[in-house]
């Protein structure tokens, strides 16, 4: 641990011990913190893919225990409901990308506690596939802003965030790739079905069809990305909500309009902090991003709204 990290940990513990997290959560109790997770991996794995997205199992357990002590865990759709029925602040738990670790390890921990959750799924990328940001991004510590901005920016703009295009570009440019453990790949359709059987509180939402940068998509591409995933999910699973998580957290008035036209009721960002019903713009619902590498005290401060991280979006 660096001197800076050590000092930060001391400050975080002091703030929590002094009641800052409890005070902040109490004063936001009429709102809801929608937590944005990505993957959960075994404790023994280190430096997996885009590091900030792969939270260790032990850390996830401790975070869920912290949530259980301080918050009521509610379904995501409660953000559309009226005032809370409890005096405790509320949290909704979401996952993006349908990683195998989230679908197995993460769902197991949620089921054990009876916590509801929403998994946002990009159907075209299912099937034990590596995702481009895990394959090509240089390793970075979770406290850093993000990996190799030039590579990421090129992938999101020139390649439109589309997996096949990014891989073609990587081959041309000679970007170094890496192999990934199975837990850091996407899940299969059967594994999603098993997760729904395992946990009655799990529901599925759409993460678009193939996870592109929607703001760089044509009108035709937007149509192809918006409606098919809802239809695909509803044909295969019973518990599907008409909610969208924007890939990479990137949206625009045009993408929001396309989501409305495709039949979605709401869409979530990656960042933005607490949501405060009634939500004025249901197609820009904020979330609290939860990256890997947080201390227990750091998590308590973040989820209560004392401060927010700079966001790595996927």
HELIX and SHEET records of a PDB file:
HELIX    1   1 UNK A    3  UNK A   17  1                                  15    
HELIX    2   2 UNK A   20  UNK A   27  1                                   8    
HELIX    3   3 UNK A   51  UNK A   53  5                                   3    
HELIX    4   4 UNK A   57  UNK A   70  1                                  14    
HELIX    5   5 UNK A   76  UNK A   80  5                                   5    
HELIX    6   6 UNK A  100  UNK A  101  1                                   2    
HELIX    7   7 UNK A  102  UNK A  106  3                                   5    
HELIX    8   8 UNK A  107  UNK A  113  1                                   7    
HELIX    9   9 UNK A  123  UNK A  125  5                                   3    
HELIX   10  10 UNK A  132  UNK A  136  1                                   5    
HELIX   11  11 UNK A  149  UNK A  157  1                                   9    
HELIX   12  12 UNK A  163  UNK A  173  1                                  11    
HELIX   13  13 UNK A  182  UNK A  184  5                                   3    
HELIX   14  14 UNK A  189  UNK A  198  1                                  10    
HELIX   15  15 UNK A  214  UNK A  216  5                                   3    
HELIX   16  16 UNK A  219  UNK A  236  1                                  18    
HELIX   17  17 UNK A  247  UNK A  249  5                                   3    
HELIX   18  18 UNK A  253  UNK A  261  1                                   9    
HELIX   19  19 UNK A  296  UNK A  304  1                                   9    
SHEET    1   A 8 UNK A  71  UNK A  73  0                                        
SHEET    2   A 8 UNK A  89  UNK A  96  1                                        
SHEET    3   A 8 UNK A  32  UNK A  37  1                                        
SHEET    4   A 8 UNK A 285  UNK A 289  1                                        
SHEET    5   A 8 UNK A 266  UNK A 272  1                                        
SHEET    6   A 8 UNK A 240  UNK A 245  1                                        
SHEET    7   A 8 UNK A 202  UNK A 206  1                                        
SHEET    8   A 8 UNK A 117  UNK A 121  1                                        
SHEET    1   B 2 UNK A  39  UNK A  41  0                                        
SHEET    2   B 2 UNK A  54  UNK A  56  1                                        
END                                                                             
